[in-house]
Amino acid sequence: MNDNRGRNRWLALLFICLSLLIISLDNTILNVALPAISTDLGASQSELQWLVDAYILVFAALLLTMGAIGDRIGRKRILQFGILWFGAFSLMAALSNSVEMLVAARALLGLGGAIIMPATLSLVTASFREPGERAQAIAIWSAVFGLGMGIGPLLGGYLLEHFEWSALFFVNLPVVAIALVGGFFFVEESRDEAAPPPDVPGVLLSIVGLFALVYGIIEAGVHGWGASQVMITLGVAAVVLIVFFVWESRAKNAMLPLYLFRNRSFTGANVAITLMFFGMLGVFFAISQLFQSVQGYSALETGYRLFLPISLTVMITAGLSARVAQRLGTKWTVGLGFLLAGSGMFLLSQVTDANVPYGTLLGTMLLTAAGLGIAMSPATNSIMGSVPAQKAGVGSAMNDTTREVGGALGVAVLGTVMNNTYLDQVVALRTQLPGEVYDVVSGSIQGAHVVASQVGGPTSTALLDVANRAFASGMADAMFIAAIVMVGAALFTLSVLPSEIRCLEPECEDEGEMDFRSTQELAPVSGD
C-alpha cells in the first residue's frame, strides 16, 4: 500500500470521527437545555422526558437494522445519507415552534443517529485491516466518542449563555457540512458483496423487540420495576426478542448471524460493553445532579469543572489503550479498566456528605473515567476484530446497541436505587410539611430546592439539609452497586474474554485484505 493511500486512510478517519462527534454530542447536549425549552415552548415534565426518550428509542431500535443495510448497500453511501438526514432534521429541530414538532424532530434525529453510528465504526474497520492499525484507529474512534459525550454539556452550557436553545441544533449544521464534503472525497466505499436478500421478518422483529426493551427500561426508571406497564412492556420485549432469535437461527438470510455469538471475542466484549455503559451513564446521571441540583453549579460550570476533565481523561486513556492491549492482551486490559472504574465508583460510594469538596469528587471521577477509557477501546476492537469483514456493519451495530441498552439500564437501575434511599430519608419531613408540598419534595431533589426557595428562613435550611443528605446517601448506595457491577464485569472479562482477538468463522479465511484474525495463530474457542 503506497504512502498516499495510507495518508488517505487517516484523513478518512478524521471525517468519519467528525461524523461520530455529531452523534456523541447530541446524546448529552440537549439535557442542559431542557429548562429553557420548557419555558419557551411551555413543555410539561412528561413532554421534556419525551424529548430525550424519542431520540433514544428510535436510535436503539434501528441500530441493528441500519448496520445490516449498510453492509448491503454500502457503508459510505449510507453514512453520507445519514449525515444529510441528520442535518435536515437538526434544522427542523432548531426551527421548532411547538413541543410536538420538536419531539418529532428528535425522533427523526434518532433515525439519523442509527444510520450514522454503525456506519462510522464499520468504515473504520474496513479502512484499517492490519490488526495493529485497526486497534489504534478504533482507539481514536472510542476517544472521540467519549470526548463528544463529555463536552456536550459544556458546549450546551456555553451556547445557552449566549444564544437561544435553538443554537444547540444549529451548531450541528457546519459540522454536518464538513463531515459530508470530507467524507465524500476521502472515505472509500465498502460493502458485503455477497449480501443475502433482505431479512424482512428479522428487521421487523428486531425493531419491535428493541423498542419495547428500551422503552420498558426507561419507564422502569420513572415508575418503578413493579409497575404494570413496565412489566407488560418488558414481557412483550422478551417474547418478541425470543422469536427474533429463533427466527435468526433458522433464516438463511439472517440479518444477525447467530454463529457470531459462538466466538467469545464477540460475545464477551458485547457483555463487557453493556456493563461498561451501565456504570458510566448511571454515574454521570448521579454526579451531574449532585453538581447542579445540590451544590448549585450552573450547567456551564458543571461542563468545564466536571465533564471536560472527564472527557479529556477518557480521550487520553482510550487513545493509549491500544498500546496497553498490545502488551497485556485484550482481556487483561479490559479487566484492568473495569477494576480502575470500580475503584473510582467505590470511592464515590463513601461520599455521604452533600458538601463534599470539589477536588474529592473530581479525583474519584477521573479515576472512574480513566478505567472506562482503558476498557472501552479494546472491548470495541474485540467485537470488530471478531466479525468477518462482510459483516462489519452488523458487528458495529451490536456494539452500539449494547451501549444503548447498557446505558438505559444503568440510569434506570441506579436511578431507582438513588430514589428509594432518597424517599426513605425524606419521609421524616412528611409530618412537617403539607401533603402537596411533601409530594413535591419527595418527587425529586430539584423539587425540594424549589420548595426551599419559596419557604425561606430556618424551615428552608432544615428542609435542604434533610433533602441534600438524602440525595447524597442515595448516590452513595447507587455508586456501591455500580462498583460491584464493575468488579463483576472485571471477573467476567478475565474468565470469558480471550487475550487475543479471534475471528474463527469461515468468512475470515478470505484473502489477505479481508483477514481480521489475530497476528497469532488462531486457537480453538474453548482455549485461551
Steps between C-alpha positions, in 0.01 A plus 500: 500500500653833395555794736227709333238235561626465857460874556152487349398236754586731787329792328196278455514421872493873575172551315351172625570613857353841426180322397510304827558820697160633385329195650691489828443872558129462436477230766574748780473858372119521521476424873628844603241672276189332642415782744529761223286289263241451772475878553495592131264229370303439818605135516386287793733260685364203305547684171860582595551131573373418152749745348774279642331163457379548140861520383621208714214268405528546123879495514522175699221323312649559154874450556505131403285561195711791377823309556371214284378742231840668494671165441265443208483833313836650597623652825625825351174548311285450809732718710466787254123456494491492880703821529265677259200369692648616830566845361147536362331406826743700711365797304143385567576473872659846508195654331243315713229723645312231692584209727340255257716621212815478711419148622443390138831658397680324786354164394615559141844601631505164680454331163790705362716397794413134442611535138826681578643326804537138376622630163787692665641202688456256212680745267786529749529121504483479120763775457750359752537128440840443659427401863739751659377793293140396550546496878650851495227634269226354720676651803472841332135430412428413864686809620293727275178335620598558863609855429170586332292365787711694748508837327130492407389660829789750482416608145130505585557715807715746304246532219213552743685785671533684169215380275153343499456124544464461122875562472557148636358367172632771267854414614464159332471652153860614434632173645263308274623696196869434575443130573294460182751664267808345661341155508403526133860557391701290745287208625509188281189294442467150642216249511417131527524394137323173578219650707198270527145619421350732764383325817168684529355296793830538687500875442143542627551275803824674600346847475191406707701300755772760557249785512295317765812406698644851517156657560435258786837580658440875471152468653641287783725790592194727522225279646694216666571146386177365646269736308250313281589688180869425558445128553270477196746688276800295613294182459417598141868577441605159634249312284581694182877473547475125566303464178763717327785272611306186407433647156862606454619150592296354212505774235747448216526876453515594871583868563681398823692176440479318833824312436677822603394435861701176507811717497596618848686799355165620368260394776731579792575848369132578438415407859796709619380804302149461646634496857741784424224735385276383785756643740606802296160653424367410844789685664467800267127514576569518874802727509354764269199536730726530804697778333205700370201428723680456834820701479353773282740506203359630172485282189808675359694464826407132515625466144847646547557396864377142464423371153791663317764338726311170482477505120867594460596212731288255301647633175861467619464157659296363209767624261774326702304178554605342170864504614404360839303221332799412283701436817238350731252345259135589454348335805758629747470854366119498514509334843746761628275778371199356683696471825615862478146619421365287785756652738386851406135404547576341837669820617190690384287264709682626808383855430197558722547874554313718252766770542792276411794707367534542125850349496378179663220455249723582205769254610257211529338586167836519321593156633165368378543669161853364459379146559210533257730651236750216534229234468287655225728482199636142540146369560378676185801371305425148622148522355612640166804274471291189562250551217567433131560809290173449317305527826676808637177700500319238708796477738505877538124510556525236776771707667280810482183321613668358810615853588144633479342213693773506765474877542121492530525220757760690700287813524185300584653261756736740675239775480252269676754424774563873548131581508412227751766619746395861447135413575596302810687797646271792408203319654597680823364817340152357447369623836664843461364596157153520340414197291533666160827667596640171628407333171713756314793451739482121482464513122858615437793687647423779252149528642642522853717796401207676331291462817790618719545813290133585546481423872813684617630540855595219741243264345678532165837423657368194684320373187811536282716328761275194505446488122867552410616234747234264366618554143866452592414177683302379201789576268740316731277190495475514120876540462558198722276293273684639196836407656379143558386482136843621383681238710264236365570625148875471563463140622276417204748653258798314646314167487328531162676748269804354318833683521534497121215604273372211292296483186434130471230487236547381139448851365823606671694271270458742209802650333743717692328835484182350654687320780415631845670222695747548780865517403539178697388158382128450559415272790186298579211688659531315828858592564672821580 
